[in-house]
Amino acid sequence: MKHMKMVLLLCAAVGLSSCETSGPKQQSGAVIGAVTGGLIGSQFGSGGGRVAAGVLGAAVGGFIGGSIGAQLDAQDRARLKEITTASIKSGQSKSFRNAKTGVSGKTKVVRESNAGGKQCRTVQQNVTLANGQVSQDTVTGCKGPNGWSV
């Protein structure tokens, strides 16, 4: 429990450290990336290695999320969330393109599984920024008694 608290505190510190010199899009991306990276990283290793992996995941996730967030506006983030949710629910690939920002996104289901009797889908997100930089991430959602949740 002590190690998990440390991971969470470090995740928050990494995410919040970007708030001093960045805009709101970069801040949001950094915080989301840091938390996601910390949670993913903490699944690897054991004991102190798990904490170190969580901290490293938070740092990398915060950096990547901040740089992507700096170039995604609220509409781009909303559309990415919308197509990701639609892919999880339908099992179908989805895409969008924002002519105003030059950002495009695609999602596709890369894995279907059952976890604890729940149907789950992992969706790969590909975001292409206006400068041509491509970022890739995965999101998993499962269907429970109240529908799909991420």
Sequence and secondary structure as in RCSB ss.txt:
>XXXX:A:sequence
MKHMKMVLLLCAAVGLSSCETSGPKQQSGAVIGAVTGGLIGSQFGSGGGRVAAGVLGAAVGGFIGGSIGAQLDAQ
DRARLKEITTASIKSGQSKSFRNAKTGVSGKTKVVRESNAGGKQCRTVQQNVTLANGQVSQDTVTGCKGPNGWSV
>XXXX:A:secstr
 HHHHHHHHHHHHHHHHGGGTS HHHHHHHHHHHHHHHHHHTTSSSTHHHHHHHHHHHHHHHHHHHHHHTT  HH
HHHHHHHHHHHHHHH   EEEEETTTTEEEEEEEEEEEEETTEEEEEEEEEEE TTS EEEEEEEEEEETTEEE 
